Amino acid sequence: MIEDNISKIRERISLNCLKINRPVDSIRLVAVSKNRTPEQVKQAVAAGISDIGENKVQEALAKVNKIRSQPDNGQRIKWHLVGHLQTNKVKQAVRIFDLIQSVDSIKLAEEIDKQSKKINKIQDVLIEVNTSGESSKYGFSPDETIEVIRKISNLSNINIKGLMTIAPIVDAPEKTRPYFKMLRELRDKINEYRVSSIEYQVLSMGMTDDFEIAIEEGANMVRIGRAIFEK
Ligand SMILES: *Cc1c(COP(=O)(O)O)cnc(C)c1O
């Protein structure tokens, strides 16, 4: 089932890319495995997935340990944190995750920098932007993002790769388009203003219900859970 689901999603991504004239391999597919078992993660990996997303440090830690302790030990898996990170979990998070997608405060960025320094790591991160302005969502407002990035990009053990957003829940996928467009325009503005010395590439946006709209608006990383792990 998981294998079938993944090939269906890849097919949809391919068609979508064809339609808008983008190379298929420009889209990174992150399988979000929160609330799924290590066995399910292994099935996704066997079906060709190399990026796994989790939203809680504790849950991820258990899965990482389980999977790494087994024979075909998933060394090639890249682990992504996509959920909110509390500062008291950062020490563990920097030991597990290849990409922390949910940097949503300067205090959190400073703690990631501090804990990464201790283990001699440069931690790759994305800056989370609350494009819808909903109070239930984490992330910086689009207006403050450039200023925030100026500060965070001075931290020596953090490497900002791009931006992440979560669209609001809507009754038709098309309605998510303005939020994805906003994130892309923000990324382009950051690069145009040379806010950092390196160009930001990654736009992590789009989930089960809206990934095609996100890709049309420039997503190059989509985070998909239900469409991979559920019937
Ligand atoms: C759960 C989750 C996803 C995946 O959502 P689906 O709708 O199941 O595809 C993506 N991003 C984040 C931040 C999530 O928490």
The ligand as an SDF file (V2000), in Angstrom:
LIG
                    3D

 15 15  0  0  0  0  0  0  0  0999 V2000
    1.5760   16.3980    9.4760 C   0  0  0  0  0  0  0  0  0  0  0  0
    2.3350   17.4000    8.7550 C   0  0  0  0  0  0  0  0  0  0  0  0
    2.5120   17.3100    7.3650 C   0  0  0  0  0  0  0  0  0  0  0  0
    1.8670   16.2210    6.5160 C   0  0  0  0  0  0  0  0  0  0  0  0
    0.4970   16.4710    6.4430 O   0  0  0  0  0  0  0  0  0  0  0  0
   -0.4950   15.5630    5.5440 P   0  0  0  0  0  0  0  0  0  0  0  0
   -1.6740   16.4460    5.4080 O   0  0  0  0  0  0  0  0  0  0  0  0
   -0.7230   14.3160    6.3160 O   0  0  0  0  0  0  0  0  0  0  0  0
    0.1710   15.3300    4.2450 O   0  0  0  0  0  0  0  0  0  0  0  0
    3.2900   18.2710    6.7460 C   0  0  0  0  0  0  0  0  0  0  0  0
    3.8580   19.2870    7.4330 N   0  0  0  0  0  0  0  0  0  0  0  0
    3.7090   19.4090    8.7690 C   0  0  0  0  0  0  0  0  0  0  0  0
    4.3680   20.5460    9.4730 C   0  0  0  0  0  0  0  0  0  0  0  0
    2.9450   18.4800    9.4650 C   0  0  0  0  0  0  0  0  0  0  0  0
    2.7950   18.6160   10.7820 O   0  0  0  0  0  0  0  0  0  0  0  0
  1  2  1  0
  2  3  1  0
  2 14  2  0
  3  4  1  0
  3 10  2  0
  4  5  1  0
  5  6  1  0
  6  7  2  0
  6  8  1  0
  6  9  1  0
 10 11  1  0
 11 12  2  0
 12 13  1  0
 12 14  1  0
 14 15  1  0
M  END
$$$$
